[in-house]
Amino acid sequence: MDNNIRNRENKAKIMQEKIIDDQIHEKMTLENVFKIFNDNVFPMLNEEEKDYCNQLQDFCLELNPKIDKSKDVYVLFPELGKHGYMQRINLWNDFKPYGMKKEILLGTHLSMLDSQLELGRLASGILCGNPTFHYYSHGGTGDTIQKVQDELMSGQKIGCIGITEPNRGSDAVNMTTIASKDGDALIYNGEKVYTTNGPKADYFCAYGVHSAEDPRGTMVQAMIKKEFGVETKRLKINSVPRVHIAHTFFNDVKIPREYILADNGQGYVRLFEGLVPERLGIVN
Ligand SMILES: Cc1cc2nc3c(=O)[nH]c(=O)nc-3n(C[C@H](O)[C@H](O)[C@H](O)COP(=O)(O)OP(=O)(O)OC[C@H]3O[C@@H](n4cnc5c(N)ncnc54)[C@H](O)[C@@H]3O)c2cc1C
């Protein structure tokens, strides 16, 4: 027998192997998972938080049967956006309640609904979205970043963050992506890895440095549109087949001034301002 056919048959056998009895399996519904959550977590929540969780649970129970697990998670973003569920740390379009605790409750519920959707949502709504809010809270002006924010929060566009570089991993500071000045604009040259949503992203919130010798003093944060010339190659991460994760390339990518979120070392401040709520969100 052809090796490929044998492999496929073996794979099918592995997929069919059941280790949970039917009477247990049929009770493993989202509704029951929420009941367990409510029994354990509601005693620690106030009335506003319980109401918020009940709304989230109604939303999840309605969306659950409509999720097509053969499709990438991105088709579901607009559905999240309609309800202000792309993120809940920051106030956007009067969607309340909001704040870090609400974001953690949102992430917890979406993880129970569809953990891959939660990964893609967090990368777009928080990792790429948060910097748009930080931009204005630090005195940024103009409509350009507001438009990016609205597109990300509504789920109409997809965002990602580019921090991690090849051969750097946990060392988020010592970057080698170089941001050179070109008048008011910046030119990025470098590579990022593990860019969640990268192959599908419209926006890359990516960090670079003017000098690799002084990353803290020269770090830059910019919102880079795909069409500025970003290239990606999809990495094969088997555990999340419905989320696209990239090796990202900036080859002479020119970024106009209005897309530069923080320059001349302020990028370093924003990196760590972002990492704290981002990592809290990721624990889900
Ligand atoms: C699925 C996935 C999605 C991701 N999405 C993104 C994304 O969207 N954007 C992005 O920028 N990055 C992303 N990352 C990158 C992620 O943040 C890095 O994987 C992480 O920073 C660790 O880097 P590394 O995997 O290369 O591990 P390494 O840095 O090689 O670490 C390997 C091991 O060494 C340990 N270690 C490292 N340094 C130290 C130290 N100084 N002291 C003690 N122990 C240490 C680590 O804890 C770990 O156990 C993603 C990664 C994955 C796997």
The ligand as a MOL file (V3000), in Angstrom:
LIG
                    3D

  0  0  0     0  0            999 V3000
M  V30 BEGIN CTAB
M  V30 COUNTS 53 58 0 0 0
M  V30 BEGIN ATOM
M  V30 1 C 1.6960 30.5800 19.1720 0
M  V30 2 C 2.5860 31.7750 19.4190 0
M  V30 3 C 2.1190 33.0320 19.0920 0
M  V30 4 C 2.9280 34.1550 19.2860 0
M  V30 5 N 2.4740 35.3870 18.9010 0
M  V30 6 C 3.3280 36.4370 18.8940 0
M  V30 7 C 2.9340 37.6740 18.3130 0
M  V30 8 O 1.8110 37.8410 17.8510 0
M  V30 9 N 3.8420 38.6710 18.2650 0
M  V30 10 C 5.0970 38.5410 18.7900 0
M  V30 11 O 5.8630 39.4990 18.7240 0
M  V30 12 N 5.4980 37.3790 19.3680 0
M  V30 13 C 4.6380 36.3290 19.4210 0
M  V30 14 N 5.0390 35.1270 19.9810 0
M  V30 15 C 6.3590 35.0290 20.5260 0
M  V30 16 C 6.3970 34.7630 21.9810 0
M  V30 17 O 6.1020 35.9350 22.6890 0
M  V30 18 C 7.8020 34.1910 22.2120 0
M  V30 19 O 7.6810 32.8470 21.8310 0
M  V30 20 C 8.2560 34.3410 23.5620 0
M  V30 21 O 8.6220 35.6730 23.7660 0
M  V30 22 C 9.4110 33.4030 23.8970 0
M  V30 23 O 10.3560 33.3410 22.8910 0
M  V30 24 P 10.8560 31.9020 22.3430 0
M  V30 25 O 9.6510 31.0850 22.0050 0
M  V30 26 O 11.8420 32.1370 21.2390 0
M  V30 27 O 11.5550 31.2310 23.5800 0
M  V30 28 P 13.0120 31.4670 24.1340 0
M  V30 29 O 13.2510 32.9160 24.3880 0
M  V30 30 O 13.9910 30.7500 23.2530 0
M  V30 31 O 12.9050 30.7290 25.5110 0
M  V30 32 C 13.0810 29.3160 25.6360 0
M  V30 33 C 13.0030 28.9700 27.1050 0
M  V30 34 O 14.0320 29.6510 27.8400 0
M  V30 35 C 13.4760 30.4080 28.9190 0
M  V30 36 N 14.2030 31.6870 29.0410 0
M  V30 37 C 14.4030 32.6070 28.0750 0
M  V30 38 N 15.1240 33.6480 28.5670 0
M  V30 39 C 15.3480 33.3860 29.8670 0
M  V30 40 C 16.0300 34.0870 30.9100 0
M  V30 41 N 16.6160 35.2790 30.7080 0
M  V30 42 N 16.0590 33.5110 32.1310 0
M  V30 43 C 15.4580 32.3190 32.3620 0
M  V30 44 N 14.8210 31.6040 31.4140 0
M  V30 45 C 14.7650 32.1220 30.1880 0
M  V30 46 C 12.0110 30.6430 28.5240 0
M  V30 47 O 11.1670 30.7870 29.6680 0
M  V30 48 C 11.6790 29.3570 27.7640 0
M  V30 49 O 11.2930 28.3240 28.6310 0
M  V30 50 C 4.2330 33.9950 19.8340 0
M  V30 51 C 4.6890 32.7180 20.1740 0
M  V30 52 C 3.8890 31.6190 19.9680 0
M  V30 53 C 4.4310 30.2630 20.3270 0
M  V30 END ATOM
M  V30 BEGIN BOND
M  V30 1 1 1 2
M  V30 2 1 2 3
M  V30 3 2 2 52
M  V30 4 2 3 4
M  V30 5 1 4 5
M  V30 6 1 4 50
M  V30 7 2 5 6
M  V30 8 1 6 7
M  V30 9 1 6 13
M  V30 10 2 7 8
M  V30 11 1 7 9
M  V30 12 1 9 10
M  V30 13 2 10 11
M  V30 14 1 10 12
M  V30 15 2 12 13
M  V30 16 1 13 14
M  V30 17 1 14 15
M  V30 18 1 14 50
M  V30 19 1 15 16
M  V30 20 1 16 17
M  V30 21 1 16 18
M  V30 22 1 18 19
M  V30 23 1 18 20
M  V30 24 1 20 21
M  V30 25 1 20 22
M  V30 26 1 22 23
M  V30 27 1 23 24
M  V30 28 2 24 25
M  V30 29 1 24 26
M  V30 30 1 24 27
M  V30 31 1 27 28
M  V30 32 2 28 29
M  V30 33 1 28 30
M  V30 34 1 28 31
M  V30 35 1 31 32
M  V30 36 1 32 33
M  V30 37 1 33 34
M  V30 38 1 33 48
M  V30 39 1 34 35
M  V30 40 1 35 36
M  V30 41 1 35 46
M  V30 42 1 36 37
M  V30 43 1 36 45
M  V30 44 2 37 38
M  V30 45 1 38 39
M  V30 46 1 39 40
M  V30 47 2 39 45
M  V30 48 1 40 41
M  V30 49 2 40 42
M  V30 50 1 42 43
M  V30 51 2 43 44
M  V30 52 1 44 45
M  V30 53 1 46 47
M  V30 54 1 46 48
M  V30 55 1 48 49
M  V30 56 2 50 51
M  V30 57 1 51 52
M  V30 58 1 52 53
M  V30 END BOND
M  V30 END CTAB
M  END
